């Protein structure tokens, strides 16, 4: 999974397409993993596979929200900054506070 973002923080390239010209940021899983580690997050609580899985779902969620509400969110919701904020939020909820995602609760029939 590799994401490329423009200088404005907007995605300009997704999932295996050729690199867009003039693109300065590469939001690869390794970059996001490094951002988490450099940010002081406990490296023993997550793996690159965890980051890759959550990054994929975060991009899907943010992109879906932009498509659902184009007049309000178009071009402003699916940004590199929002991906990082969502990743931090998921780390805090799932790994630090030990709260399971809603889908996992439903699949385990705990709800």
C-alpha positions as CSV (number, residue, x, y, z in Angstrom):
1,X,0.0,0.0,0.0
2,X,1.4,3.4,-1.0
3,X,-0.3,6.7,-1.0
4,X,0.9,9.8,-2.7
5,X,-0.2,13.2,-1.6
6,X,0.2,16.7,-3.1
7,X,1.7,19.6,-1.3
8,X,-1.8,20.6,-0.1
9,X,-2.2,17.2,1.5
10,X,-4.6,15.8,-1.1
11,X,-4.3,12.3,-2.4
12,X,-3.1,12.2,-6.0
13,X,-2.2,8.5,-6.4
14,X,-3.5,5.2,-5.0
15,X,-2.7,1.5,-4.9
16,X,0.0,0.7,-7.5
17,X,-0.6,3.5,-10.0
18,X,2.4,5.3,-11.4
19,X,3.8,8.2,-9.4
20,X,2.1,11.5,-10.1
21,X,4.6,14.2,-11.2
22,X,5.5,16.8,-8.6
23,X,4.4,14.7,-5.7
24,X,6.5,15.4,-2.6
25,X,5.0,13.0,0.0
26,X,4.8,9.2,0.0
27,X,2.6,7.8,2.7
28,X,3.8,4.2,2.6
29,X,3.1,1.8,5.4
30,X,6.8,2.1,6.4
31,X,6.4,6.0,6.6
32,X,3.3,5.8,8.8
33,X,4.9,3.1,11.0
34,X,8.0,5.3,11.4
35,X,5.7,8.3,12.2
36,X,4.1,6.2,15.0
37,X,7.4,5.1,16.4
38,X,9.0,8.6,16.2
39,X,5.9,10.0,17.9
40,X,6.6,8.0,21.0
41,X,4.0,5.2,20.5
42,X,4.9,1.9,22.1
43,X,6.4,-0.1,19.2
44,X,5.7,-3.4,21.0
45,X,2.0,-2.9,20.8
46,X,1.7,-2.8,17.0
47,X,3.2,-4.4,13.9
48,X,3.6,-3.3,10.3
49,X,0.7,-5.6,9.4
50,X,-1.5,-3.8,11.9
51,X,-0.6,-0.4,10.4
52,X,-1.1,-1.7,6.9
53,X,-4.6,-3.1,7.7
54,X,-5.7,0.0,9.6
55,X,-4.3,2.3,6.9
56,X,-6.3,0.5,4.3
57,X,-9.6,0.8,6.2
58,X,-8.9,4.5,7.2
59,X,-8.3,5.4,3.5
60,X,-11.5,3.6,2.5
61,X,-13.5,5.3,5.3
62,X,-12.2,8.8,4.5
63,X,-12.7,8.3,0.8
64,X,-16.2,7.0,1.3
65,X,-17.1,10.0,3.4
66,X,-15.8,12.3,0.7
67,X,-17.9,10.5,-1.9
68,X,-21.0,10.5,0.2
69,X,-20.8,14.2,1.1
70,X,-19.0,15.8,-1.9
71,X,-20.3,19.3,-1.5
72,X,-19.1,19.5,2.2
73,X,-16.0,17.3,2.2
74,X,-14.7,17.1,-1.4
75,X,-10.9,17.5,-1.4
76,X,-10.6,18.2,2.3
77,X,-11.3,15.0,4.2
78,X,-9.0,12.3,2.6
79,X,-5.7,13.9,3.4
80,X,-2.4,12.6,4.7
81,X,-2.9,14.5,7.9
82,X,-6.4,12.9,8.5
83,X,-4.9,9.5,7.8
84,X,-2.3,10.1,10.5
85,X,-4.9,11.4,13.0
86,X,-7.1,8.4,12.4
87,X,-4.2,6.1,12.9
88,X,-3.4,7.8,16.2
89,X,-7.0,7.5,17.3
90,X,-7.2,3.8,16.5
91,X,-3.9,3.2,18.3
92,X,-5.3,5.0,21.4
93,X,-8.6,3.2,21.3
94,X,-7.6,-0.3,20.4
95,X,-4.1,-0.7,21.8
96,X,-3.9,1.7,24.8
97,X,-7.4,1.5,26.0
98,X,-8.1,-2.1,24.9
99,X,-11.4,-1.3,23.3
100,X,-12.4,-3.7,20.5
101,X,-13.7,-2.3,17.2
102,X,-17.5,-2.5,16.8
103,X,-17.2,-5.0,13.9
104,X,-15.2,-7.4,16.1
105,X,-17.8,-7.1,18.9
106,X,-20.5,-8.0,16.5
107,X,-18.7,-10.9,15.0
108,X,-17.9,-12.2,18.4
109,X,-21.6,-11.8,19.3
110,X,-20.8,-9.6,22.3
111,X,-23.3,-6.9,21.4
